[in-house]
């Protein structure tokens, strides 16, 4: 059996995630995370030795297409609809999504 989850554990997790939690949130999350871990322990106790591994729940159905090699787009085709392309360099500009 795993040791009980403490408020100190939740404070450490919150610090790793750069979260500031109130005392009420720490108490709430301690209970919630302890419940999640207890459920995970219950799942680990289930004997699955006779259950075949599956990639997804519909293991009896073929859901992936065959991996047939084919030609890719040419650089000019790939850049044809780019709003700010540099065809000579084979590049196009994208908006900045991180930072300012």
C-alpha positions in Angstrom: 0.0 0.0 0.0 1.3 3.4 -0.9 1.9 6.0 1.8 -0.9 8.5 2.3 -0.8 11.7 0.2 -0.1 14.8 2.4 -0.6 18.5 1.9 3.2 18.8 1.7 3.0 16.4 -1.4 0.4 18.7 -3.0 2.4 21.8 -2.2 5.4 20.2 -3.9 3.3 19.2 -7.0 1.9 22.7 -7.1 5.4 24.2 -6.9 6.6 21.9 -9.8 3.6 23.1 -11.9 4.2 26.8 -10.8 0.7 26.9 -9.2 -0.2 29.0 -6.2 -2.9 27.3 -4.1 -4.9 28.6 -1.2 -5.1 26.5 1.9 -8.6 25.4 0.9 -7.4 24.4 -2.5 -4.5 22.4 -1.0 -6.9 20.5 1.2 -9.3 19.9 -1.6 -6.6 18.7 -4.0 -5.1 16.5 -1.4 -8.4 14.7 -1.0 -9.0 14.5 -4.7 -5.5 13.3 -5.6 -5.6 10.7 -2.8 -8.9 9.4 -4.2 -7.4 9.2 -7.7 -4.3 7.4 -6.4 -6.5 5.0 -4.4 -8.5 4.2 -7.6 -5.3 3.7 -9.5 -4.2 1.2 -6.8 -7.5 -0.7 -7.2 -6.9 -0.9 -11.0 -3.4 -2.2 -10.4 -4.8 -5.0 -8.3 -6.9 -6.4 -11.1 -5.5 -9.5 -12.7 -5.1 -8.8 -16.4 -2.7 -11.6 -17.2 -5.3 -13.3 -19.4 -6.2 -10.2 -21.3 -4.5 -9.6 -24.7 -2.9 -6.2 -25.2 -4.7 -3.8 -27.5 -3.9 -0.5 -29.2 -7.5 0.7 -28.9 -10.9 -0.6 -27.8 -11.9 -1.7 -31.3 -9.0 -4.2 -31.7 -11.1 -6.4 -33.9 -11.4 -3.7 -36.6 -8.7 -2.5 -39.0 -8.6 1.3 -38.3 -5.3 2.2 -40.0 -4.7 2.6 -43.7 -1.9 0.6 -45.3 1.4 2.3 -45.3 1.9 2.7 -49.0 4.7 4.9 -50.1 3.7 7.7 -52.4 5.1 11.0 -53.7 5.0 14.0 -51.5 4.1 17.6 -52.4 6.7 19.5 -54.3 8.1 22.6 -52.6 6.2 24.9 -55.1 2.9 23.1 -54.5 3.4 23.3 -50.7 4.1 27.0 -50.9 1.4 27.8 -53.4 -1.2 29.0 -50.8 1.2 30.3 -48.2 0.3 33.9 -47.4 4.0 35.0 -46.8 6.1 32.6 -48.8 9.7 32.8 -49.7 9.7 30.3 -52.7 13.4 30.9 -53.5 14.3 29.7 -50.0 11.5 27.1 -49.8 10.1 28.7 -46.7 7.0 30.5 -45.5 6.5 32.7 -42.5 4.1 31.7 -39.6 2.7 33.9 -36.9 4.6 34.0 -33.6 2.7 31.9 -31.0 5.0 32.1 -28.0 6.3 35.3 -26.5 5.8 38.8 -27.7 
